[in-house]
Amino acid sequence: MSLCESIDTLAMAYLDDELVAEERRELELHFLSCAGCKAHVESERADLALVRKALAPPPAPPKLKVSIQRLLDAEDQATARAARRRWTRFALPGSATLAAAAALAVFVFAQPREAPDDGRVAREAVRQQARKMPLEVQGPSTGPWLQANFASYIQPPRFTEPGIELLGARLTAVSGHNAALLKYLVTLGQRQVTLTAIVIDDLRGDELSGGTPIRLGGGHTLHVHSADGTPAVTYVDVSTPVGTRMGYAFASDGLSRQELLELVVRSDLISRAQQGR
């Protein structure tokens, strides 16, 4: 049976990449001299693309994605609680516990004192930065998209440093709050690194405290963290009323702690807050 007579079967095997190398090469050489078989394969390719497009699931709505993110957060918290319970099973009994506690107290008080740091939100920013999830919007339309789908009053942070480009954003959730994750590409000389900014809506209380405080005046304070070895900077815009405040968590595993802090301080986020805008 000739290749032309078998083209119906061969076309599907070819498009599904099921032919061995020699069969594939022979068929492709046949296409060079047989326009009919080549046209048949291209027609099958177009039909297959239409079928795949028709079977593709519709994109999940933003609210569903936020709900999934909250479930993931709850699962992470449950795992952490279970790990802590397992650890307590190995606690030293009686006098051994007291001796260990005393030794620990001597060690702690011998160290230089730093600001307390639960780092929960900073660690969450680092964890979400590492997730390989696609952005829902990219490029110049990121700001308007966030205003339509996240918060009407959001303004993505802009940076005075040259070579910092807003790549896009996606919706997420942090510690029970709706949030948006923004990705920036930072070019520093010959280096290119990614900067993540997580914007958290409707903060109540001092939920982004901890770390080392950096006071900027006017009641504005940054908090610098080291979350699992990755630098992070958190900030709450106190110029907005309590109950509607926005918080920000910046993280980058490609920047040093000092580089990250300098970028955030020089952003328009701080100047806008100090001017009450």
Secondary structure, 3 states (H helix, E strand, C coil): CCCCCCHHHHHHHHHCCCCCHHHHHHHHHHHHHCHHHHHHHHHHHHHHHHHHHHHCCCCCCHHHHHHHHHHHHHHHHHHHHHHHHHHHCCCCCHHHHHHHHHHHHHHHHHCCCCCCCCCHHHHHHHHHHHCCCCCCEEHHHHHHHHHHHCCCCCCCCCECCCCEEEEEEEEEEECCEEEEEEEEEEEECCEEEEEEEEEEEEECCCCCCCCEEEEEECCEEEEEEEECCEEEEEEECCCCCCCCEEEEEEECCCCCHHHHHHHHHCEHHHHHHHCCC
